[in-house]
Amino acid sequence: MVRSSGTAGFESRPAPVASTRLTNAIAASLAIGALTLCLVVTLTVLSSKIAIAMPLAT
């Protein structure tokens, strides 16, 4: 069985889907979102530790 070159599969060069500026903007927004999520989780853990450490007022 002889395979003809370039007709199927991943032989050809990929076509650009988006511009470089758009790709960089998406990457930057995802990085900012990840940092924000880490900050929220850190603040939640710290505030829960502070709340647990406080004695109950009766």
PyMOL commands that set and color helices and strands:
alter all, ss='L'
color gray80, all
select helices_A, chain A and resi 20-53
alter helices_A, ss='H'
color red, helices_A
deselect
rebuild
show_as cartoon
